[in-house]
Amino acid sequence: MTRVAAVGGTAVQDHVALAEIELCGELIIAASAARERLSLESIDEVLRVSEERDRESAR
């Protein structure tokens, strides 16, 4: 007997995981568009590291 997941509103979304997937996608796009390896500063920019630091400082 094979069990199949029910269709409908039973899916659970992990918002943190979805945000991480989005950031990974943006990093992959930036890396594929670059002619050379991305610098640490470029990676931080793509991952919006400074924006997060600013938000934490404001708290």
N, C-alpha and C positions, 0 to 999 in steps of 0.2 A: 504494500500500500504506500503510495506517495502522498506526502502532505504538501499542500500549496498554501502560501501565505494569502490571507484574505485580501480582497481588493476593497479599497475604501479609505476611510479616515483613520486607519490604525497605524500608519507610519509615524515614527518619532523622528523629529529633526534635531540634530545636534548643531546649534548655531555656531559654536566655536569651531567644530570640524569643517563646517561649510565655509567659514571665514578663512581658515587655514588653506583649504583647497583653492579658494579664489586667489589668495596671495601667492601660492605656488604656481598657479597658472600665469599670473602676472610676471613672476620671476622667470618662468620658462620663456615667455614671449620676449622679455627684455634680453635674455641671454641669446636667444636665437637671432635677434636683430643686431646684436653687437658684433663688431668686427674682431674684437679681442675678448679676453676674459673680462668679466665684470669686476670692477674694483670693489672693495668693501664699502666705500662710500656710495657707489651706484646701487649695490645690493640694499643698503640701508634706505636709500631713497625709494626704491621700488617697494620695499616692505613697509614704508612709512614709519620708520623707527623714530625719527625726530618728532613726528606728530604725536606718537604715543607718549614719548617722554614729556612733551609739552602738556598733554592732558593730565599725566600723573603729577606734574609739578603744580598744576593749577588746583589740584585737590588739596 
